[in-house]
């Protein structure tokens, strides 16, 4: 992610995951460090990566907490 447009694209694709409540997917975009931190109990890492790839940007899993 390099700009606000990228950030908006991430927000847009994550909002389409079909969440039941706002707590299903929580995320924080760190634009200066080009990262998005996602917390989801209902979606696998693979699902989240595939969703993020719909932005046209590279997406990879860095770590789990």
N, CA, C, O and CB atoms as a CASP TS submission, in Angstrom:
PFRMAT TS
TARGET T0000
AUTHOR 0000-0000-0000
METHOD Language model
MODEL 1
PARENT N/A
ATOM      1  N   UNK     1       0.846  -1.167   0.000  1.00  0.00           N
ATOM      2  CA  UNK     1       0.000   0.000   0.000  1.00  0.00           C
ATOM      3  C   UNK     1       0.890   1.229   0.000  1.00  0.00           C
ATOM      4  O   UNK     1       1.821   1.354   0.797  1.00  0.00           O
ATOM      5  CB  UNK     1      -0.962  -0.001   1.212  1.00  0.00           C
ATOM      6  N   UNK     2       0.584   2.111  -0.897  1.00  0.00           N
ATOM      7  CA  UNK     2       1.415   3.302  -1.001  1.00  0.00           C
ATOM      8  C   UNK     2       0.628   4.601  -0.905  1.00  0.00           C
ATOM      9  O   UNK     2       1.223   5.674  -0.808  1.00  0.00           O
ATOM     10  CB  UNK     2       2.167   3.276  -2.289  1.00  0.00           C
ATOM     11  N   UNK     3      -0.702   4.524  -0.931  1.00  0.00           N
ATOM     12  CA  UNK     3      -1.475   5.764  -0.920  1.00  0.00           C
ATOM     13  C   UNK     3      -2.856   5.537  -0.289  1.00  0.00           C
ATOM     14  O   UNK     3      -3.224   4.419   0.073  1.00  0.00           O
ATOM     15  CB  UNK     3      -1.624   6.315  -2.356  1.00  0.00           C
ATOM     16  N   UNK     4      -3.584   6.615  -0.176  1.00  0.00           N
ATOM     17  CA  UNK     4      -4.936   6.555   0.386  1.00  0.00           C
ATOM     18  C   UNK     4      -5.864   5.713  -0.493  1.00  0.00           C
ATOM     19  O   UNK     4      -6.790   5.075   0.010  1.00  0.00           O
ATOM     20  CB  UNK     4      -5.508   7.972   0.550  1.00  0.00           C
ATOM     21  N   UNK     5      -5.616   5.712  -1.799  1.00  0.00           N
ATOM     22  CA  UNK     5      -6.414   4.883  -2.708  1.00  0.00           C
ATOM     23  C   UNK     5      -6.253   3.408  -2.392  1.00  0.00           C
ATOM     24  O   UNK     5      -7.223   2.651  -2.425  1.00  0.00           O
ATOM     25  CB  UNK     5      -6.020   5.148  -4.157  1.00  0.00           C
ATOM     26  N   UNK     6      -5.025   2.999  -2.084  1.00  0.00           N
ATOM     27  CA  UNK     6      -4.763   1.610  -1.695  1.00  0.00           C
ATOM     28  C   UNK     6      -5.504   1.282  -0.402  1.00  0.00           C
ATOM     29  O   UNK     6      -6.127   0.228  -0.271  1.00  0.00           O
ATOM     30  CB  UNK     6      -3.241   1.363  -1.524  1.00  0.00           C
ATOM     31  N   UNK     7      -5.422   2.194   0.531  1.00  0.00           N
ATOM     32  CA  UNK     7      -6.098   2.013   1.811  1.00  0.00           C
ATOM     33  C   UNK     7      -7.610   1.869   1.609  1.00  0.00           C
ATOM     34  O   UNK     7      -8.249   1.025   2.237  1.00  0.00           O
ATOM     35  CB  UNK     7      -5.792   3.196   2.750  1.00  0.00           C
ATOM     36  N   UNK     8      -8.167   2.691   0.736  1.00  0.00           N
ATOM     37  CA  UNK     8      -9.601   2.612   0.438  1.00  0.00           C
ATOM     38  C   UNK     8      -9.956   1.285  -0.224  1.00  0.00           C
ATOM     39  O   UNK     8     -11.018   0.725   0.047  1.00  0.00           O
ATOM     40  CB  UNK     8     -10.024   3.775  -0.466  1.00  0.00           C
ATOM     41  N   UNK     9      -9.080   0.780  -1.087  1.00  0.00           N
ATOM     42  CA  UNK     9      -9.329  -0.507  -1.747  1.00  0.00           C
ATOM     43  C   UNK     9      -9.352  -1.639  -0.728  1.00  0.00           C
ATOM     44  O   UNK     9     -10.190  -2.537  -0.811  1.00  0.00           O
ATOM     45  CB  UNK     9      -8.259  -0.782  -2.819  1.00  0.00           C
ATOM     46  N   UNK    10      -8.433  -1.598   0.231  1.00  0.00           N
ATOM     47  CA  UNK    10      -8.404  -2.613   1.286  1.00  0.00           C
ATOM     48  C   UNK    10      -9.694  -2.549   2.109  1.00  0.00           C
ATOM     49  O   UNK    10     -10.304  -3.581   2.388  1.00  0.00           O
ATOM     50  CB  UNK    10      -7.164  -2.417   2.203  1.00  0.00           C
ATOM     51  N   UNK    11     -10.098  -1.366   2.486  1.00  0.00           N
ATOM     52  CA  UNK    11     -11.342  -1.193   3.251  1.00  0.00           C
ATOM     53  C   UNK    11     -12.528  -1.740   2.467  1.00  0.00           C
ATOM     54  O   UNK    11     -13.394  -2.412   3.027  1.00  0.00           O
ATOM     55  CB  UNK    11     -11.572   0.297   3.594  1.00  0.00           C
ATOM     56  N   UNK    12     -12.563  -1.450   1.170  1.00  0.00           N
ATOM     57  CA  UNK    12     -13.683  -1.878   0.320  1.00  0.00           C
ATOM     58  C   UNK    12     -13.773  -3.410   0.238  1.00  0.00           C
ATOM     59  O   UNK    12     -14.854  -3.973   0.410  1.00  0.00           O
ATOM     60  CB  UNK    12     -13.531  -1.283  -1.097  1.00  0.00           C
ATOM     61  N   UNK    13     -12.646  -4.085  -0.022  1.00  0.00           N
ATOM     62  CA  UNK    13     -12.708  -5.542  -0.174  1.00  0.00           C
ATOM     63  C   UNK    13     -12.976  -6.239   1.157  1.00  0.00           C
ATOM     64  O   UNK    13     -13.667  -7.258   1.193  1.00  0.00           O
ATOM     65  CB  UNK    13     -11.408  -6.065  -0.778  1.00  0.00           C
ATOM     66  N   UNK    14     -12.437  -5.703   2.248  1.00  0.00           N
ATOM     67  CA  UNK    14     -12.698  -6.328   3.551  1.00  0.00           C
ATOM     68  C   UNK    14     -14.155  -6.157   3.965  1.00  0.00           C
ATOM     69  O   UNK    14     -14.710  -7.017   4.648  1.00  0.00           O
ATOM     70  CB  UNK    14     -11.778  -5.732   4.626  1.00  0.00           C
ATOM     71  N   UNK    15     -14.773  -5.064   3.560  1.00  0.00           N
ATOM     72  CA  UNK    15     -16.180  -4.841   3.919  1.00  0.00           C
ATOM     73  C   UNK    15     -17.111  -5.794   3.167  1.00  0.00           C
ATOM     74  O   UNK    15     -18.274  -5.943   3.543  1.00  0.00           O
ATOM     75  CB  UNK    15     -16.576  -3.387   3.627  1.00  0.00           C
ATOM     76  N   UNK    16     -16.614  -6.434   2.115  1.00  0.00           N
ATOM     77  CA  UNK    16     -17.429  -7.367   1.324  1.00  0.00           C
ATOM     78  C   UNK    16     -17.306  -8.819   1.765  1.00  0.00           C
ATOM     79  O   UNK    16     -17.794  -9.714   1.075  1.00  0.00           O
ATOM     80  CB  UNK    16     -17.051  -7.263  -0.120  1.00  0.00           C
ATOM     81  N   UNK    17     -16.675  -9.065   2.880  1.00  0.00           N
ATOM     82  CA  UNK    17     -16.477 -10.441   3.345  1.00  0.00           C
ATOM     83  C   UNK    17     -17.763 -11.088   3.861  1.00  0.00           C
ATOM     84  O   UNK    17     -17.754 -12.274   4.191  1.00  0.00           O
ATOM     85  CB  UNK    17     -15.432 -10.466   4.437  1.00  0.00           C
ATOM     86  N   UNK    18     -18.836 -10.362   3.936  1.00  0.00           N
ATOM     87  CA  UNK    18     -20.087 -10.933   4.408  1.00  0.00           C
ATOM     88  C   UNK    18     -20.104 -11.117   5.911  1.00  0.00           C
ATOM     89  O   UNK    18     -20.535 -12.151   6.420  1.00  0.00           O
ATOM     90  CB  UNK    18     -20.339 -12.249   3.735  1.00  0.00           C
ATOM     91  N   UNK    19     -19.634 -10.107   6.610  1.00  0.00           N
ATOM     92  CA  UNK    19     -19.583 -10.203   8.064  1.00  0.00           C
ATOM     93  C   UNK    19     -20.977 -10.058   8.661  1.00  0.00           C
ATOM     94  O   UNK    19     -21.829  -9.341   8.137  1.00  0.00           O
ATOM     95  CB  UNK    19     -18.645  -9.136   8.641  1.00  0.00           C
ATOM     96  N   UNK    20     -21.182 -10.752   9.759  1.00  0.00           N
ATOM     97  CA  UNK    20     -22.469 -10.699  10.440  1.00  0.00           C
ATOM     98  C   UNK    20     -22.505  -9.516  11.395  1.00  0.00           C
ATOM     99  O   UNK    20     -23.523  -8.833  11.511  1.00  0.00           O
ATOM    100  CB  UNK    20     -22.741 -12.011  11.197  1.00  0.00           C
ATOM    101  N   UNK    21     -21.401  -9.277  12.071  1.00  0.00           N
ATOM    102  CA  UNK    21     -21.320  -8.139  12.976  1.00  0.00           C
ATOM    103  C   UNK    21     -19.971  -7.457  12.796  1.00  0.00           C
ATOM    104  O   UNK    21     -19.044  -8.062  12.258  1.00  0.00           O
ATOM    105  CB  UNK    21     -21.523  -8.582  14.450  1.00  0.00           C
ATOM    106  N   UNK    22     -19.846  -6.212  13.234  1.00  0.00           N
ATOM    107  CA  UNK    22     -18.578  -5.499  13.059  1.00  0.00           C
ATOM    108  C   UNK    22     -17.383  -6.192  13.705  1.00  0.00           C
ATOM    109  O   UNK    22     -16.246  -5.966  13.292  1.00  0.00           O
ATOM    110  CB  UNK    22     -18.702  -4.120  13.619  1.00  0.00           C
ATOM    111  N   UNK    23     -17.618  -7.017  14.694  1.00  0.00           N
ATOM    112  CA  UNK    23     -16.507  -7.689  15.360  1.00  0.00           C
ATOM    113  C   UNK    23     -16.013  -8.919  14.591  1.00  0.00           C
ATOM    114  O   UNK    23     -15.009  -9.515  14.980  1.00  0.00           O
ATOM    115  CB  UNK    23     -16.921  -8.097  16.758  1.00  0.00           C
ATOM    116  N   UNK    24     -16.696  -9.313  13.504  1.00  0.00           N
ATOM    117  CA  UNK    24     -16.264 -10.470  12.710  1.00  0.00           C
ATOM    118  C   UNK    24     -14.898 -10.235  12.066  1.00  0.00           C
ATOM    119  O   UNK    24     -14.077 -11.149  11.997  1.00  0.00           O
ATOM    120  CB  UNK    24     -17.299 -10.784  11.627  1.00  0.00           C
ATOM    121  N   UNK    25     -14.661  -9.034  11.603  1.00  0.00           N
ATOM    122  CA  UNK    25     -13.371  -8.672  11.013  1.00  0.00           C
ATOM    123  C   UNK    25     -13.001  -7.290  11.536  1.00  0.00           C
ATOM    124  O   UNK    25     -13.684  -6.303  11.263  1.00  0.00           O
ATOM    125  CB  UNK    25     -13.424  -8.693   9.436  1.00  0.00           C
ATOM    126  N   UNK    26     -11.926  -7.238  12.279  1.00  0.00           N
ATOM    127  CA  UNK    26     -11.403  -5.958  12.745  1.00  0.00           C
ATOM    128  C   UNK    26     -10.055  -5.768  12.066  1.00  0.00           C
ATOM    129  O   UNK    26      -9.274  -6.714  11.959  1.00  0.00           O
ATOM    130  CB  UNK    26     -11.277  -5.906  14.326  1.00  0.00           C
ATOM    131  N   UNK    27      -9.781  -4.560  11.610  1.00  0.00           N
ATOM    132  CA  UNK    27      -8.514  -4.321  10.933  1.00  0.00           C
ATOM    133  C   UNK    27      -8.029  -2.907  11.182  1.00  0.00           C
ATOM    134  O   UNK    27      -8.805  -1.996  11.472  1.00  0.00           O
ATOM    135  CB  UNK    27      -8.649  -4.574   9.437  1.00  0.00           C
ATOM    136  N   UNK    28      -6.725  -2.757  11.060  1.00  0.00           N
ATOM    137  CA  UNK    28      -6.077  -1.457  11.205  1.00  0.00           C
ATOM    138  C   UNK    28      -5.093  -1.309  10.057  1.00  0.00           C
ATOM    139  O   UNK    28      -4.235  -2.166   9.847  1.00  0.00           O
ATOM    140  CB  UNK    28      -5.358  -1.315  12.597  1.00  0.00           C
ATOM    141  N   UNK    29      -5.222  -0.233   9.328  1.00  0.00           N
ATOM    142  CA  UNK    29      -4.336   0.022   8.202  1.00  0.00           C
ATOM    143  C   UNK    29      -3.202   0.926   8.664  1.00  0.00           C
ATOM    144  O   UNK    29      -3.432   2.003   9.214  1.00  0.00           O
ATOM    145  CB  UNK    29      -5.109   0.660   7.015  1.00  0.00           C
ATOM    146  N   UNK    30      -1.975   0.472   8.430  1.00  0.00           N
ATOM    147  CA  UNK    30      -0.759   1.214   8.768  1.00  0.00           C
ATOM    148  C   UNK    30      -0.105   1.620   7.451  1.00  0.00           C
ATOM    149  O   UNK    30       0.803   0.945   6.966  1.00  0.00           O
ATOM    150  CB  UNK    30       0.227   0.355   9.668  1.00  0.00           C
ATOM    151  N   UNK    31      -0.568   2.714   6.884  1.00  0.00           N
ATOM    152  CA  UNK    31      -0.107   3.139   5.564  1.00  0.00           C
ATOM    153  C   UNK    31       1.390   3.453   5.524  1.00  0.00           C
ATOM    154  O   UNK    31       2.053   3.049   4.568  1.00  0.00           O
ATOM    155  CB  UNK    31      -0.887   4.351   5.123  1.00  0.00           C
ATOM    156  N   UNK    32       1.959   4.156   6.520  1.00  0.00           N
ATOM    157  CA  UNK    32       3.404   4.434   6.457  1.00  0.00           C
ATOM    158  C   UNK    32       4.264   3.160   6.375  1.00  0.00           C
ATOM    159  O   UNK    32       5.301   3.152   5.711  1.00  0.00           O
ATOM    160  CB  UNK    32       3.819   5.242   7.677  1.00  0.00           C
ATOM    161  N   UNK    33       3.831   2.093   7.050  1.00  0.00           N
ATOM    162  CA  UNK    33       4.575   0.835   7.028  1.00  0.00           C
ATOM    163  C   UNK    33       4.046  -0.159   6.003  1.00  0.00           C
ATOM    164  O   UNK    33       4.531  -1.287   5.914  1.00  0.00           O
ATOM    165  CB  UNK    33       4.545   0.207   8.390  1.00  0.00           C
ATOM    166  N   UNK    34       3.047   0.264   5.227  1.00  0.00           N
ATOM    167  CA  UNK    34       2.467  -0.541   4.148  1.00  0.00           C
ATOM    168  C   UNK    34       1.952  -1.887   4.651  1.00  0.00           C
ATOM    169  O   UNK    34       2.218  -2.932   4.058  1.00  0.00           O
ATOM    170  CB  UNK    34       3.500  -0.766   3.050  1.00  0.00           C
ATOM    171  N   UNK    35       1.198  -1.840   5.773  1.00  0.00           N
ATOM    172  CA  UNK    35       0.662  -3.065   6.373  1.00  0.00           C
ATOM    173  C   UNK    35      -0.793  -2.878   6.764  1.00  0.00           C
ATOM    174  O   UNK    35      -1.266  -1.765   6.994  1.00  0.00           O
ATOM    175  CB  UNK    35       1.488  -3.475   7.599  1.00  0.00           C
ATOM    176  N   UNK    36      -1.476  -3.992   6.830  1.00  0.00           N
ATOM    177  CA  UNK    36      -2.813  -4.015   7.409  1.00  0.00           C
ATOM    178  C   UNK    36      -2.829  -5.166   8.406  1.00  0.00           C
ATOM    179  O   UNK    36      -2.429  -6.285   8.086  1.00  0.00           O
ATOM    180  CB  UNK    36      -3.939  -4.178   6.303  1.00  0.00           C
ATOM    181  N   UNK    37      -3.294  -4.879   9.610  1.00  0.00           N
ATOM    182  CA  UNK    37      -3.393  -5.882  10.663  1.00  0.00           C
ATOM    183  C   UNK    37      -4.854  -6.279  10.759  1.00  0.00           C
ATOM    184  O   UNK    37      -5.724  -5.433  10.967  1.00  0.00           O
ATOM    185  CB  UNK    37      -2.847  -5.345  12.040  1.00  0.00           C
ATOM    186  N   UNK    38      -5.120  -7.573  10.607  1.00  0.00           N
ATOM    187  CA  UNK    38      -6.500  -8.063  10.579  1.00  0.00           C
ATOM    188  C   UNK    38      -6.706  -9.064  11.698  1.00  0.00           C
ATOM    189  O   UNK    38      -5.884  -9.956  11.911  1.00  0.00           O
ATOM    190  CB  UNK    38      -6.836  -8.704   9.212  1.00  0.00           C
ATOM    191  N   UNK    39      -7.818  -8.908  12.414  1.00  0.00           N
ATOM    192  CA  UNK    39      -8.225  -9.865  13.445  1.00  0.00           C
ATOM    193  C   UNK    39      -9.584 -10.428  13.030  1.00  0.00           C
ATOM    194  O   UNK    39     -10.560  -9.691  12.893  1.00  0.00           O
ATOM    195  CB  UNK    39      -8.292  -9.190  14.878  1.00  0.00           C
ATOM    196  N   UNK    40      -9.629 -11.732  12.834  1.00  0.00           N
ATOM    197  CA  UNK    40     -10.886 -12.372  12.455  1.00  0.00           C
ATOM    198  C   UNK    40     -10.913 -13.794  12.973  1.00  0.00           C
ATOM    199  O   UNK    40      -9.996 -14.577  12.724  1.00  0.00           O
ATOM    200  CB  UNK    40     -11.077 -12.352  10.929  1.00  0.00           C
ATOM    201  N   UNK    41     -11.967 -14.122  13.692  1.00  0.00           N
ATOM    202  CA  UNK    41     -12.154 -15.490  14.169  1.00  0.00           C
ATOM    203  C   UNK    41     -12.936 -16.332  13.171  1.00  0.00           C
ATOM    204  O   UNK    41     -12.966 -17.558  13.283  1.00  0.00           O
ATOM    205  CB  UNK    41     -12.867 -15.486  15.511  1.00  0.00           C
ATOM    206  N   UNK    42     -13.567 -15.687  12.198  1.00  0.00           N
ATOM    207  CA  UNK    42     -14.460 -16.377  11.267  1.00  0.00           C
ATOM    208  C   UNK    42     -13.881 -16.581   9.872  1.00  0.00           C
ATOM    209  O   UNK    42     -14.523 -17.200   9.023  1.00  0.00           O
ATOM    210  CB  UNK    42     -15.732 -15.619  11.153  1.00  0.00           C
ATOM    211  N   UNK    43     -12.671 -16.069   9.621  1.00  0.00           N
ATOM    212  CA  UNK    43     -12.069 -16.177   8.297  1.00  0.00           C
ATOM    213  C   UNK    43     -10.642 -16.694   8.438  1.00  0.00           C
ATOM    214  O   UNK    43      -9.905 -16.274   9.329  1.00  0.00           O
ATOM    215  CB  UNK    43     -12.090 -14.809   7.559  1.00  0.00           C
ATOM    216  N   UNK    44     -10.263 -17.609   7.552  1.00  0.00           N
ATOM    217  CA  UNK    44      -8.911 -18.158   7.585  1.00  0.00           C
ATOM    218  C   UNK    44      -7.932 -17.169   6.970  1.00  0.00           C
ATOM    219  O   UNK    44      -8.328 -16.226   6.284  1.00  0.00           O
ATOM    220  CB  UNK    44      -8.851 -19.509   6.843  1.00  0.00           C
ATOM    221  N   UNK    45      -6.663 -17.396   7.222  1.00  0.00           N
ATOM    222  CA  UNK    45      -5.614 -16.574   6.620  1.00  0.00           C
ATOM    223  C   UNK    45      -5.726 -16.625   5.101  1.00  0.00           C
ATOM    224  O   UNK    45      -5.599 -15.600   4.432  1.00  0.00           O
ATOM    225  CB  UNK    45      -4.211 -17.047   7.077  1.00  0.00           C
ATOM    226  N   UNK    46      -5.964 -17.814   4.556  1.00  0.00           N
ATOM    227  CA  UNK    46      -6.092 -17.952   3.103  1.00  0.00           C
ATOM    228  C   UNK    46      -7.256 -17.132   2.551  1.00  0.00           C
ATOM    229  O   UNK    46      -7.126 -16.500   1.503  1.00  0.00           O
ATOM    230  CB  UNK    46      -6.273 -19.420   2.730  1.00  0.00           C
ATOM    231  N   UNK    47      -8.393 -17.138   3.251  1.00  0.00           N
ATOM    232  CA  UNK    47      -9.546 -16.342   2.811  1.00  0.00           C
ATOM    233  C   UNK    47      -9.207 -14.855   2.818  1.00  0.00           C
ATOM    234  O   UNK    47      -9.552 -14.124   1.889  1.00  0.00           O
ATOM    235  CB  UNK    47     -10.767 -16.611   3.714  1.00  0.00           C
ATOM    236  N   UNK    48      -8.535 -14.421   3.865  1.00  0.00           N
ATOM    237  CA  UNK    48      -8.190 -13.009   3.974  1.00  0.00           C
ATOM    238  C   UNK    48      -7.178 -12.608   2.911  1.00  0.00           C
ATOM    239  O   UNK    48      -7.289 -11.528   2.331  1.00  0.00           O
ATOM    240  CB  UNK    48      -7.641 -12.702   5.364  1.00  0.00           C
ATOM    241  N   UNK    49      -6.199 -13.456   2.647  1.00  0.00           N
ATOM    242  CA  UNK    49      -5.218 -13.148   1.602  1.00  0.00           C
ATOM    243  C   UNK    49      -5.877 -13.068   0.230  1.00  0.00           C
ATOM    244  O   UNK    49      -5.587 -12.157  -0.546  1.00  0.00           O
ATOM    245  CB  UNK    49      -4.108 -14.202   1.587  1.00  0.00           C
ATOM    246  N   UNK    50      -6.760 -14.014  -0.073  1.00  0.00           N
ATOM    247  CA  UNK    50      -7.451 -13.980  -1.367  1.00  0.00           C
ATOM    248  C   UNK    50      -8.296 -12.721  -1.490  1.00  0.00           C
ATOM    249  O   UNK    50      -8.375 -12.129  -2.567  1.00  0.00           O
ATOM    250  CB  UNK    50      -8.333 -15.228  -1.545  1.00  0.00           C
ATOM    251  N   UNK    51      -8.920 -12.312  -0.412  1.00  0.00           N
ATOM    252  CA  UNK    51      -9.724 -11.093  -0.421  1.00  0.00           C
ATOM    253  C   UNK    51      -8.841  -9.879  -0.677  1.00  0.00           C
ATOM    254  O   UNK    51      -9.182  -9.018  -1.488  1.00  0.00           O
ATOM    255  CB  UNK    51     -10.484 -10.933   0.909  1.00  0.00           C
ATOM    256  N   UNK    52      -7.706  -9.809   0.013  1.00  0.00           N
ATOM    257  CA  UNK    52      -6.803  -8.675  -0.170  1.00  0.00           C
ATOM    258  C   UNK    52      -6.192  -8.637  -1.568  1.00  0.00           C
ATOM    259  O   UNK    52      -5.917  -7.553  -2.084  1.00  0.00           O
ATOM    260  CB  UNK    52      -5.699  -8.722   0.866  1.00  0.00           C
ATOM    261  N   UNK    53      -5.978  -9.776  -2.181  1.00  0.00           N
ATOM    262  CA  UNK    53      -5.412  -9.816  -3.528  1.00  0.00           C
ATOM    263  C   UNK    53      -6.360  -9.218  -4.568  1.00  0.00           C
ATOM    264  O   UNK    53      -5.934  -8.861  -5.666  1.00  0.00           O
ATOM    265  CB  UNK    53      -5.072 -11.248  -3.906  1.00  0.00           C
ATOM    266  N   UNK    54      -7.631  -9.111  -4.226  1.00  0.00           N
ATOM    267  CA  UNK    54      -8.604  -8.503  -5.136  1.00  0.00           C
ATOM    268  C   UNK    54      -8.340  -7.015  -5.335  1.00  0.00           C
ATOM    269  O   UNK    54      -8.904  -6.402  -6.242  1.00  0.00           O
ATOM    270  CB  UNK    54     -10.017  -8.710  -4.609  1.00  0.00           C
ATOM    271  N   UNK    55      -7.488  -6.431  -4.494  1.00  0.00           N
ATOM    272  CA  UNK    55      -7.133  -5.019  -4.655  1.00  0.00           C
ATOM    273  C   UNK    55      -6.119  -4.841  -5.782  1.00  0.00           C
ATOM    274  O   UNK    55      -5.874  -3.721  -6.232  1.00  0.00           O
ATOM    275  CB  UNK    55      -6.569  -4.452  -3.339  1.00  0.00           C
ATOM    276  N   UNK    56      -5.526  -5.952  -6.239  1.00  0.00           N
ATOM    277  CA  UNK    56      -4.502  -5.877  -7.265  1.00  0.00           C
ATOM    278  C   UNK    56      -3.108  -5.679  -6.698  1.00  0.00           C
ATOM    279  O   UNK    56      -2.144  -5.533  -7.450  1.00  0.00           O
ATOM    280  CB  UNK    56      -4.818  -4.769  -8.212  1.00  0.00           C
ATOM    281  N   UNK    57      -2.996  -5.673  -5.395  1.00  0.00           N
ATOM    282  CA  UNK    57      -1.709  -5.494  -4.728  1.00  0.00           C
ATOM    283  C   UNK    57      -1.224  -6.826  -4.168  1.00  0.00           C
ATOM    284  O   UNK    57      -2.003  -7.763  -3.992  1.00  0.00           O
ATOM    285  CB  UNK    57      -1.816  -4.441  -3.602  1.00  0.00           C
ATOM    286  N   UNK    58       0.072  -6.890  -3.894  1.00  0.00           N
ATOM    287  CA  UNK    58       0.649  -8.076  -3.269  1.00  0.00           C
ATOM    288  C   UNK    58       0.130  -8.190  -1.841  1.00  0.00           C
ATOM    289  O   UNK    58       0.021  -7.193  -1.127  1.00  0.00           O
ATOM    290  CB  UNK    58       2.203  -8.020  -3.289  1.00  0.00           C
ATOM    291  N   UNK    59      -0.184  -9.400  -1.439  1.00  0.00           N
ATOM    292  CA  UNK    59      -0.630  -9.649  -0.062  1.00  0.00           C
ATOM    293  C   UNK    59       0.066 -10.899   0.436  1.00  0.00           C
ATOM    294  O   UNK    59       0.105 -11.919  -0.252  1.00  0.00           O
ATOM    295  CB  UNK    59      -2.192  -9.801   0.026  1.00  0.00           C
ATOM    296  N   UNK    60       0.616 -10.813   1.641  1.00  0.00           N
ATOM    297  CA  UNK    60       1.244 -11.987   2.232  1.00  0.00           C
ATOM    298  C   UNK    60       1.060 -11.961   3.740  1.00  0.00           C
ATOM    299  O   UNK    60       0.920 -10.905   4.358  1.00  0.00           O
ATOM    300  CB  UNK    60       2.740 -12.052   1.868  1.00  0.00           C
ATOM    301  N   UNK    61       1.065 -13.124   4.293  1.00  0.00           N
ATOM    302  CA  UNK    61       0.893 -13.308   5.730  1.00  0.00           C
ATOM    303  C   UNK    61       2.243 -13.134   6.419  1.00  0.00           C
ATOM    304  O   UNK    61       3.208 -13.810   6.062  1.00  0.00           O
ATOM    305  CB  UNK    61       0.286 -14.705   6.046  1.00  0.00           C
ATOM    306  N   UNK    62       2.322 -12.244   7.394  1.00  0.00           N
ATOM    307  CA  UNK    62       3.585 -12.001   8.083  1.00  0.00           C
ATOM    308  C   UNK    62       3.680 -12.779   9.398  1.00  0.00           C
ATOM    309  O   UNK    62       4.718 -13.370   9.694  1.00  0.00           O
ATOM    310  CB  UNK    62       3.753 -10.514   8.348  1.00  0.00           C
ATOM    311  N   UNK    63       2.612 -12.782  10.178  1.00  0.00           N
ATOM    312  CA  UNK    63       2.647 -13.519  11.441  1.00  0.00           C
ATOM    313  C   UNK    63       1.255 -13.579  12.044  1.00  0.00           C
ATOM    314  O   UNK    63       0.350 -12.835  11.667  1.00  0.00           O
ATOM    315  CB  UNK    63       3.634 -12.869  12.431  1.00  0.00           C
ATOM    316  N   UNK    64       1.122 -14.485  12.987  1.00  0.00           N
ATOM    317  CA  UNK    64      -0.116 -14.609  13.752  1.00  0.00           C
ATOM    318  C   UNK    64       0.183 -14.323  15.203  1.00  0.00           C
ATOM    319  O   UNK    64       1.266 -14.631  15.701  1.00  0.00           O
ATOM    320  CB  UNK    64      -0.748 -16.015  13.588  1.00  0.00           C
ATOM    321  N   UNK    65      -0.776 -13.735  15.873  1.00  0.00           N
ATOM    322  CA  UNK    65      -0.599 -13.457  17.304  1.00  0.00           C
ATOM    323  C   UNK    65      -1.300 -14.480  18.116  1.00  0.00           C
ATOM    324  O   UNK    65      -1.269 -14.420  19.345  1.00  0.00           O
ATOM    325  CB  UNK    65      -1.102 -12.078  17.669  1.00  0.00           C
TER
END
